[in-house]
Amino acid sequence: MACSFYEFIGLAIVALIFCSISNRVQYYTKMIVFIVSALFAAVLPIPLMLPRPRDYRNALIPAWCIVKVGQLIGASYEIRGLENINRDSGGVVLINHQSAIDLIVLGKLWPVIGRATQVAKKEIFYLFPFGLACYLWGTLFINRQNQTSARNVINRESKAINERKSKILFFPEGTRNPSETLLPFKKGSFHVAIQAQCPIQPIVVSRYTYLDSKRKYFGRGRTIISILPEVNTKGMIKSDIDSLVSNVQNLMQESYEKISDEASAAENMKYY
């Protein structure tokens, strides 16, 4: 018996609801798998980290694991511009911040960037045992509510840029931002660079077109990580900071738009 028009509409609505539920189930399943796997990848190697606390090499095993988890949930990454990295000198590394899965970006970068140190809010330190793992691989915990305290911590550690050739990683936007335009950059990382007279290494991650937390969508996709040439700060003083921030943000925004368009176009090609 042929179904009536209303039955057809009803079936169509049911199908749409199922698809919507399916996307939500897929989104939450992937995020749960990612978060749980990232936690285990960080904490299981803790016994191996204890003999050399605060050493960036402690993060190499978790980094390898988190990249594999990314592949499992359908997030593939391509790094460009490795020739722009100078492992023989320290510096400030700036990365745009979009999602919790940016941990995969850090996992890809950690083995190639040099003596890396990440800056994170102090609340993460108290997420035991994950906070302990972060501490053991050298994360700098700062109190975002107390700018003086945060600045003192970072300034103290910034000496390692020249003394130990360390790279301090910052998310200059200060919060997650999945939009098409980068948020205004905070100035803290630029103060550090000028104080240490060290180069700034901008690293741009293309937009996650396959991930939408509002619509609860998490598909499969390709992300481009572009390592831009270093920006020299030699001879700069505090009064140069505004022009430096503007210059670096413009460079990163231009690259962000370019590689995001490329990644999106490649994603759309799958459907032709």
Contacts in CASP RR format, 6 or more apart in sequence:
PFRMAT RR
TARGET T0000
AUTHOR 0000-0000-0000
METHOD contacts of the structure
MODEL  1
MACSFYEFIGLAIVALIFCSISNRVQYYTKMIVFIVSALFAAVLPIPLML
PRPRDYRNALIPAWCIVKVGQLIGASYEIRGLENINRDSGGVVLINHQSA
IDLIVLGKLWPVIGRATQVAKKEIFYLFPFGLACYLWGTLFINRQNQTSA
RNVINRESKAINERKSKILFFPEGTRNPSETLLPFKKGSFHVAIQAQCPI
QPIVVSRYTYLDSKRKYFGRGRTIISILPEVNTKGMIKSDIDSLVSNVQN
LMQESYEKISDEASAAENMKYY
3 11 0 8 1.000
23 215 0 8 1.000
23 216 0 8 1.000
23 217 0 8 1.000
24 216 0 8 1.000
26 217 0 8 1.000
26 218 0 8 1.000
26 219 0 8 1.000
27 213 0 8 1.000
27 216 0 8 1.000
27 217 0 8 1.000
27 218 0 8 1.000
28 216 0 8 1.000
30 73 0 8 1.000
30 74 0 8 1.000
30 218 0 8 1.000
30 219 0 8 1.000
31 100 0 8 1.000
31 218 0 8 1.000
33 69 0 8 1.000
33 72 0 8 1.000
33 73 0 8 1.000
34 69 0 8 1.000
34 70 0 8 1.000
34 73 0 8 1.000
34 100 0 8 1.000
34 101 0 8 1.000
35 100 0 8 1.000
37 65 0 8 1.000
37 66 0 8 1.000
37 69 0 8 1.000
37 72 0 8 1.000
38 62 0 8 1.000
38 66 0 8 1.000
38 69 0 8 1.000
38 103 0 8 1.000
39 130 0 8 1.000
40 65 0 8 1.000
41 61 0 8 1.000
41 62 0 8 1.000
41 65 0 8 1.000
41 66 0 8 1.000
41 69 0 8 1.000
42 62 0 8 1.000
42 130 0 8 1.000
42 133 0 8 1.000
42 134 0 8 1.000
43 129 0 8 1.000
43 130 0 8 1.000
43 132 0 8 1.000
43 133 0 8 1.000
45 58 0 8 1.000
45 61 0 8 1.000
45 62 0 8 1.000
45 133 0 8 1.000
46 129 0 8 1.000
46 132 0 8 1.000
46 133 0 8 1.000
46 136 0 8 1.000
48 58 0 8 1.000
48 61 0 8 1.000
49 55 0 8 1.000
49 58 0 8 1.000
49 133 0 8 1.000
49 136 0 8 1.000
49 137 0 8 1.000
50 136 0 8 1.000
52 58 0 8 1.000
53 135 0 8 1.000
53 136 0 8 1.000
54 135 0 8 1.000
54 136 0 8 1.000
54 137 0 8 1.000
54 138 0 8 1.000
55 136 0 8 1.000
55 137 0 8 1.000
55 138 0 8 1.000
56 110 0 8 1.000
56 114 0 8 1.000
56 115 0 8 1.000
56 116 0 8 1.000
56 117 0 8 1.000
56 137 0 8 1.000
56 138 0 8 1.000
56 166 0 8 1.000
57 137 0 8 1.000
58 133 0 8 1.000
58 136 0 8 1.000
58 137 0 8 1.000
58 138 0 8 1.000
59 107 0 8 1.000
59 110 0 8 1.000
59 116 0 8 1.000
59 137 0 8 1.000
59 138 0 8 1.000
60 110 0 8 1.000
60 111 0 8 1.000
62 107 0 8 1.000
62 133 0 8 1.000
62 137 0 8 1.000
63 106 0 8 1.000
63 107 0 8 1.000
63 108 0 8 1.000
63 110 0 8 1.000
63 111 0 8 1.000
64 107 0 8 1.000
64 111 0 8 1.000
66 103 0 8 1.000
66 104 0 8 1.000
66 106 0 8 1.000
66 107 0 8 1.000
67 77 0 8 1.000
67 104 0 8 1.000
67 107 0 8 1.000
67 108 0 8 1.000
69 104 0 8 1.000
70 76 0 8 1.000
70 101 0 8 1.000
70 104 0 8 1.000
73 218 0 8 1.000
74 219 0 8 1.000
74 220 0 8 1.000
74 221 0 8 1.000
75 101 0 8 1.000
75 104 0 8 1.000
75 208 0 8 1.000
75 210 0 8 1.000
75 211 0 8 1.000
75 220 0 8 1.000
75 221 0 8 1.000
75 223 0 8 1.000
76 220 0 8 1.000
76 221 0 8 1.000
76 222 0 8 1.000
76 223 0 8 1.000
77 104 0 8 1.000
77 105 0 8 1.000
77 108 0 8 1.000
77 222 0 8 1.000
77 223 0 8 1.000
77 224 0 8 1.000
77 225 0 8 1.000
78 222 0 8 1.000
78 223 0 8 1.000
78 224 0 8 1.000
78 225 0 8 1.000
79 108 0 8 1.000
79 109 0 8 1.000
79 112 0 8 1.000
79 225 0 8 1.000
79 227 0 8 1.000
80 224 0 8 1.000
80 225 0 8 1.000
80 226 0 8 1.000
80 227 0 8 1.000
81 226 0 8 1.000
81 227 0 8 1.000
81 228 0 8 1.000
82 112 0 8 1.000
82 227 0 8 1.000
84 201 0 8 1.000
84 227 0 8 1.000
84 228 0 8 1.000
84 229 0 8 1.000
84 230 0 8 1.000
85 112 0 8 1.000
85 113 0 8 1.000
85 114 0 8 1.000
85 201 0 8 1.000
85 227 0 8 1.000
86 199 0 8 1.000
86 230 0 8 1.000
87 113 0 8 1.000
87 114 0 8 1.000
87 165 0 8 1.000
88 165 0 8 1.000
89 165 0 8 1.000
89 198 0 8 1.000
89 199 0 8 1.000
90 115 0 8 1.000
90 161 0 8 1.000
90 162 0 8 1.000
90 165 0 8 1.000
90 166 0 8 1.000
90 167 0 8 1.000
90 198 0 8 1.000
90 199 0 8 1.000
91 161 0 8 1.000
91 166 0 8 1.000
91 167 0 8 1.000
91 168 0 8 1.000
91 193 0 8 1.000
91 196 0 8 1.000
91 198 0 8 1.000
91 199 0 8 1.000
91 200 0 8 1.000
91 201 0 8 1.000
92 161 0 8 1.000
92 167 0 8 1.000
92 168 0 8 1.000
92 170 0 8 1.000
92 189 0 8 1.000
92 190 0 8 1.000
92 192 0 8 1.000
92 193 0 8 1.000
92 196 0 8 1.000
92 198 0 8 1.000
92 199 0 8 1.000
92 200 0 8 1.000
92 201 0 8 1.000
93 113 0 8 1.000
93 116 0 8 1.000
93 167 0 8 1.000
93 168 0 8 1.000
93 169 0 8 1.000
93 170 0 8 1.000
93 200 0 8 1.000
93 201 0 8 1.000
93 203 0 8 1.000
94 170 0 8 1.000
94 171 0 8 1.000
94 172 0 8 1.000
94 185 0 8 1.000
94 189 0 8 1.000
94 200 0 8 1.000
94 201 0 8 1.000
94 202 0 8 1.000
94 203 0 8 1.000
94 248 0 8 1.000
94 252 0 8 1.000
95 102 0 8 1.000
95 105 0 8 1.000
95 109 0 8 1.000
95 169 0 8 1.000
95 170 0 8 1.000
95 171 0 8 1.000
95 203 0 8 1.000
95 204 0 8 1.000
95 205 0 8 1.000
96 171 0 8 1.000
96 172 0 8 1.000
96 173 0 8 1.000
96 177 0 8 1.000
96 182 0 8 1.000
96 204 0 8 1.000
96 205 0 8 1.000
96 252 0 8 1.000
96 256 0 8 1.000
97 171 0 8 1.000
97 173 0 8 1.000
97 174 0 8 1.000
97 175 0 8 1.000
97 176 0 8 1.000
97 177 0 8 1.000
98 176 0 8 1.000
98 177 0 8 1.000
98 178 0 8 1.000
98 205 0 8 1.000
98 207 0 8 1.000
98 208 0 8 1.000
99 176 0 8 1.000
99 178 0 8 1.000
99 208 0 8 1.000
99 211 0 8 1.000
99 213 0 8 1.000
100 176 0 8 1.000
101 208 0 8 1.000
101 211 0 8 1.000
102 171 0 8 1.000
102 205 0 8 1.000
105 205 0 8 1.000
105 223 0 8 1.000
105 225 0 8 1.000
106 118 0 8 1.000
106 169 0 8 1.000
108 225 0 8 1.000
109 116 0 8 1.000
109 169 0 8 1.000
109 203 0 8 1.000
109 225 0 8 1.000
110 116 0 8 1.000
113 167 0 8 1.000
113 169 0 8 1.000
113 201 0 8 1.000
114 165 0 8 1.000
114 167 0 8 1.000
115 164 0 8 1.000
115 165 0 8 1.000
115 166 0 8 1.000
115 167 0 8 1.000
116 166 0 8 1.000
116 167 0 8 1.000
116 169 0 8 1.000
117 138 0 8 1.000
117 139 0 8 1.000
117 140 0 8 1.000
117 157 0 8 1.000
117 160 0 8 1.000
117 166 0 8 1.000
117 167 0 8 1.000
117 168 0 8 1.000
117 169 0 8 1.000
118 134 0 8 1.000
118 138 0 8 1.000
118 139 0 8 1.000
118 140 0 8 1.000
118 168 0 8 1.000
118 169 0 8 1.000
119 139 0 8 1.000
119 140 0 8 1.000
119 142 0 8 1.000
119 154 0 8 1.000
119 168 0 8 1.000
119 169 0 8 1.000
119 170 0 8 1.000
119 171 0 8 1.000
120 134 0 8 1.000
120 139 0 8 1.000
120 140 0 8 1.000
120 141 0 8 1.000
120 142 0 8 1.000
121 141 0 8 1.000
121 142 0 8 1.000
121 143 0 8 1.000
121 144 0 8 1.000
122 141 0 8 1.000
122 142 0 8 1.000
122 143 0 8 1.000
122 144 0 8 1.000
124 130 0 8 1.000
124 131 0 8 1.000
124 134 0 8 1.000
124 139 0 8 1.000
124 141 0 8 1.000
125 131 0 8 1.000
125 134 0 8 1.000
125 135 0 8 1.000
125 139 0 8 1.000
125 141 0 8 1.000
131 139 0 8 1.000
134 141 0 8 1.000
135 141 0 8 1.000
140 153 0 8 1.000
140 154 0 8 1.000
140 157 0 8 1.000
140 168 0 8 1.000
141 153 0 8 1.000
142 149 0 8 1.000
142 150 0 8 1.000
142 153 0 8 1.000
142 154 0 8 1.000
143 149 0 8 1.000
143 150 0 8 1.000
144 150 0 8 1.000
151 188 0 8 1.000
151 191 0 8 1.000
154 168 0 8 1.000
154 188 0 8 1.000
154 192 0 8 1.000
155 192 0 8 1.000
155 195 0 8 1.000
157 166 0 8 1.000
157 168 0 8 1.000
158 168 0 8 1.000
158 192 0 8 1.000
158 195 0 8 1.000
158 196 0 8 1.000
159 196 0 8 1.000
160 166 0 8 1.000
160 168 0 8 1.000
161 167 0 8 1.000
161 168 0 8 1.000
161 192 0 8 1.000
161 196 0 8 1.000
161 198 0 8 1.000
162 196 0 8 1.000
162 198 0 8 1.000
167 201 0 8 1.000
168 189 0 8 1.000
168 192 0 8 1.000
170 188 0 8 1.000
170 189 0 8 1.000
172 185 0 8 1.000
172 186 0 8 1.000
172 189 0 8 1.000
172 249 0 8 1.000
173 182 0 8 1.000
173 183 0 8 1.000
173 184 0 8 1.000
173 185 0 8 1.000
173 186 0 8 1.000
174 183 0 8 1.000
174 186 0 8 1.000
175 183 0 8 1.000
177 183 0 8 1.000
178 207 0 8 1.000
178 208 0 8 1.000
178 211 0 8 1.000
178 212 0 8 1.000
178 213 0 8 1.000
180 207 0 8 1.000
180 257 0 8 1.000
180 260 0 8 1.000
181 253 0 8 1.000
182 249 0 8 1.000
182 252 0 8 1.000
182 253 0 8 1.000
182 256 0 8 1.000
184 249 0 8 1.000
185 245 0 8 1.000
185 248 0 8 1.000
185 249 0 8 1.000
187 241 0 8 1.000
187 245 0 8 1.000
189 200 0 8 1.000
190 200 0 8 1.000
190 241 0 8 1.000
190 244 0 8 1.000
190 245 0 8 1.000
190 248 0 8 1.000
191 238 0 8 1.000
191 241 0 8 1.000
193 199 0 8 1.000
193 200 0 8 1.000
193 233 0 8 1.000
193 244 0 8 1.000
194 233 0 8 1.000
194 236 0 8 1.000
194 237 0 8 1.000
194 238 0 8 1.000
194 240 0 8 1.000
194 241 0 8 1.000
194 244 0 8 1.000
197 233 0 8 1.000
197 234 0 8 1.000
197 235 0 8 1.000
197 236 0 8 1.000
198 233 0 8 1.000
199 230 0 8 1.000
199 231 0 8 1.000
199 232 0 8 1.000
199 233 0 8 1.000
200 230 0 8 1.000
200 231 0 8 1.000
200 233 0 8 1.000
200 244 0 8 1.000
200 248 0 8 1.000
201 227 0 8 1.000
201 228 0 8 1.000
201 230 0 8 1.000
201 231 0 8 1.000
202 228 0 8 1.000
202 231 0 8 1.000
202 248 0 8 1.000
202 251 0 8 1.000
202 252 0 8 1.000
202 255 0 8 1.000
203 225 0 8 1.000
203 226 0 8 1.000
203 227 0 8 1.000
203 228 0 8 1.000
204 225 0 8 1.000
204 226 0 8 1.000
204 228 0 8 1.000
204 252 0 8 1.000
204 255 0 8 1.000
204 256 0 8 1.000
204 259 0 8 1.000
205 223 0 8 1.000
205 224 0 8 1.000
205 225 0 8 1.000
205 226 0 8 1.000
206 223 0 8 1.000
206 224 0 8 1.000
206 225 0 8 1.000
206 226 0 8 1.000
206 256 0 8 1.000
206 259 0 8 1.000
206 260 0 8 1.000
206 262 0 8 1.000
206 263 0 8 1.000
207 256 0 8 1.000
207 260 0 8 1.000
207 263 0 8 1.000
207 264 0 8 1.000
208 223 0 8 1.000
209 221 0 8 1.000
209 260 0 8 1.000
209 263 0 8 1.000
209 264 0 8 1.000
209 267 0 8 1.000
210 217 0 8 1.000
210 218 0 8 1.000
210 219 0 8 1.000
210 220 0 8 1.000
210 221 0 8 1.000
210 267 0 8 1.000
211 217 0 8 1.000
211 218 0 8 1.000
211 219 0 8 1.000
212 218 0 8 1.000
221 263 0 8 1.000
221 267 0 8 1.000
222 263 0 8 1.000
222 266 0 8 1.000
222 267 0 8 1.000
223 263 0 8 1.000
224 259 0 8 1.000
224 262 0 8 1.000
224 263 0 8 1.000
226 255 0 8 1.000
226 259 0 8 1.000
228 251 0 8 1.000
228 252 0 8 1.000
228 255 0 8 1.000
231 244 0 8 1.000
231 247 0 8 1.000
231 248 0 8 1.000
231 251 0 8 1.000
233 244 0 8 1.000
236 244 0 8 1.000
END
